[in-house]
Amino acid sequence: MSAEENLKKLAIELPAPPRPVANYVTCVQTGNLLFTSGHIPAAAEGLKTTGKVGRDLTVEEGYAAARHTTLALLATVRSALGSLDLVERVVKVVGLVNSPPEFTEHPKVINGASDLLAAVFGETGRSARSALGAASLPAGVAVEIEAVFQVK
């Protein structure tokens, strides 16, 4: 199944792509690689998106914030390419988790992004990845995620 068909099968509707809040663009394509800027979760009813994971949010709430962030990231990719079906492979995902120094479960949080990418793109959605802790993130959000895609 194609990525666009998988979104329909999973009953996922992507949000409007986020707009830059400063002097940058949300993604840049060079050759067959598309690099996204860091994306943060938009506020959503019933979803905790701000605070430190491991203190203000549980790992499960952080996972949900990472998944929600990745929906916005995919909206950016679709907007740039016209269709997610033009993605050949997810190459790399970098996830930052707003967390206290003693927190060590960053990978479990960023699984919210990785699991969604694998569900949408299948095997080619499984990427190299970094899951890092951060002392703070913009607007106090729980996660920030960026990615690199190989495109047609």
C-alpha positions in Angstrom: 0.0 0.0 0.0 1.1 3.5 -0.6 1.7 6.0 2.2 -1.4 8.0 1.2 -3.5 4.8 1.2 -2.1 3.8 4.6 -3.1 7.2 6.0 -6.7 6.5 4.8 -6.6 2.9 6.2 -5.4 4.2 9.5 -8.1 7.0 9.5 -5.4 9.7 9.9 -6.1 13.1 8.6 -3.0 15.4 8.5 -3.3 18.9 10.0 -2.5 22.0 8.0 1.3 22.3 7.7 2.8 24.6 10.3 4.2 27.9 9.2 7.6 29.2 10.2 7.7 31.5 13.2 11.0 33.2 12.3 13.3 33.6 9.4 13.6 29.9 8.2 11.7 27.4 6.1 10.0 24.3 7.3 11.9 22.1 4.9 14.6 22.1 2.2 15.1 19.7 -0.6 18.6 19.2 -2.1 18.9 16.5 -4.7 16.8 13.6 -3.6 16.9 14.4 0.1 14.3 16.5 2.0 15.3 17.9 5.3 12.6 19.1 7.7 13.1 21.8 10.3 12.4 20.9 13.9 8.6 20.5 14.4 6.9 21.0 17.7 3.4 19.8 18.7 0.5 22.2 18.2 -1.9 22.4 21.1 -4.7 19.8 20.8 -7.7 19.3 23.0 -7.1 16.5 25.4 -3.4 16.2 24.6 -0.7 17.4 26.9 2.0 18.9 24.8 4.0 21.1 27.2 6.1 20.4 30.2 8.9 18.0 31.0 8.4 14.3 30.3 9.2 12.4 33.5 8.0 15.2 35.7 4.9 16.9 34.2 4.1 14.3 31.6 4.2 10.5 31.6 6.2 8.6 29.0 2.9 7.7 27.4 1.9 11.4 27.2 5.3 12.2 25.7 4.8 9.4 23.1 1.4 10.9 22.2 3.0 14.4 21.8 5.7 12.9 19.6 3.1 11.2 17.4 1.1 14.4 17.2 4.3 16.3 16.2 5.0 13.8 13.5 1.6 14.4 12.0 2.6 18.0 11.5 5.9 17.0 10.1 4.2 14.7 7.6 1.9 17.6 6.7 5.0 19.6 5.9 6.4 16.8 3.7 3.1 16.4 1.8 2.9 20.2 1.3 6.4 20.3 -0.1 6.1 17.2 -2.4 2.4 17.1 -3.2 2.1 13.5 -2.0 3.6 11.3 0.7 3.9 8.7 -2.1 6.9 10.5 -3.3 8.9 9.5 -0.2 11.1 6.6 -1.0 12.6 6.2 2.5 12.7 7.9 5.9 16.5 8.2 6.4 16.9 9.8 9.8 14.8 11.0 12.7 16.1 13.2 15.5 13.8 13.6 18.5 14.5 16.0 21.4 12.6 15.3 24.7 12.1 18.1 27.2 13.0 16.2 30.4 14.7 16.5 33.8 18.4 15.4 34.0 17.5 12.0 35.6 15.1 11.0 32.9 16.4 8.1 30.7 13.4 6.9 28.6 13.9 9.3 25.7 13.7 6.4 23.1 10.2 5.3 24.5 8.9 8.9 23.9 10.3 9.2 20.3 8.8 5.8 19.5 5.7 7.9 19.0 7.3 9.3 15.9 9.0 6.1 14.7 5.9 4.0 15.2 3.8 6.4 13.1 6.4 6.6 10.3 6.6 2.8 10.1 2.8 2.6 10.0 2.5 5.1 7.2 5.5 4.1 5.1 6.0 0.4 6.0 9.5 -1.0 6.1 10.9 2.2 4.4 9.6 4.2 7.3 12.0 2.5 9.7 15.0 4.9 9.9 18.2 5.7 11.7 17.3 7.7 14.8 18.5 9.8 17.7 16.5 10.3 20.8 18.0 13.0 23.0 17.1 14.9 26.2 16.9 18.7 26.3 16.9 21.1 29.3 14.2 23.1 27.5 12.4 23.4 24.2 10.6 26.3 22.4 7.4 27.3 24.2 8.0 24.7 26.8 6.8 21.8 24.5 7.5 18.2 25.4 9.2 17.2 22.1 10.8 18.6 19.0 11.3 16.3 16.0 13.1 16.7 12.7 13.7 14.2 9.9 15.4 13.5 6.6 13.6 11.8 3.7 14.8 10.3 0.5 12.4 11.4 -2.2 11.6 10.6 -5.9 
